[in-house]
Amino acid sequence: MALQQSVTAVLERHAILSGQWATEPYETAWAGEALFFIRIEAIEGGEARVDARVQISPDGIHWADEGSIFPEMTAEGQYFLRVKRFGGWLRLAGQVKGPEGCAVQVTIHLVLKES
């Protein structure tokens, strides 16, 4: 029995997000399954709501929404989402909503494995 290949990539580490945002793209053509993890470490400037959605790309430049979305995140903590049947590139995109000047500090991981 062969071992499955897996990789964990840190897409954002202790990053401050506000307004519209997107992670760096990650090439994923070899993988059959992906898990995105968002850890909200701190919320600054009032009550913030974080929306996040998975995007796919054939080239890492032009993006389309894949259809998977995180539930709205309003508290510190760990959130995750599983994705299958994606193309060559993945990233997360989203928005931080709330009062003027609100922001969140996050770490975002992408875990990939062969299926």
LOVEX-370648 format. One record per residue (C-alpha): residue in one letter; x negated, y negated, z negated. Coordinates in steps of 0.25 Angstrom, whole numbers, plus 5000, padded with zeros to 4 digits. Last residue first. Layout:
<sites>
aXYZ
...
</sites>
This chain:
<sites>
s503049575012
e501749495011
k501649395000
l501649244999
v501749154986
l501949004988
h501648924975
i502148784972
t501648704960
v502548584956
q502548444950
v503848374952
a504248234956
c505248124952
g504847984957
e506247944960
p507248034954
g507548174959
k507248264971
v505948334974
q505948394988
g505648514996
a504648595005
l504048725003
r503048785012
l502948915021
w502148945034
g502149065044
g503649105043
f504549145033
r505349275031
k505349275015
v505449165005
r505549174989
l505749054981
f505149014967
y505348914956
q504448894943
g504848784933
e505048634930
a506548594933
t507348544945
m507148644956
e508248654967
p508348804971
f507148834981
i507448844995
s507348945006
g507848905020
e506548905028
d506548755030
a505748725042
w504248665043
h503348625054
i501848625050
g501448755044
d501548825058
p502848915058
s503448845046
i504348875034
q504948795023
v505448835010
r506248745002
a506048664989
d506948564981
v506448504968
r507348424959
a506748314950
e507248254937
g506448144932
g505048094936
e504248214935
i504548364936
a503448464932
e502948594935
i503948644945
r503348774950
i503748804964
f503548954969
f503748994983
l503749144986
a503449195000
e503649335007
g503249395020
a501849335021
w500849325032
a501449205039
t501349125026
e500548995029
y500748895018
p501248755020
e500948645010
t502148615001
a503248515005
w503848394997
q504948294998
g505148204986
s504148234974
l503148344972
i501948334962
a501048454965
h500548544953
r500048644964
e500748654977
l500648764988
v499948864979
a499848994987
t500049134982
v499649244992
s500149384994
q499649505002
q500349635000
l499549754995
a499449875004
m500050005000
</sites>
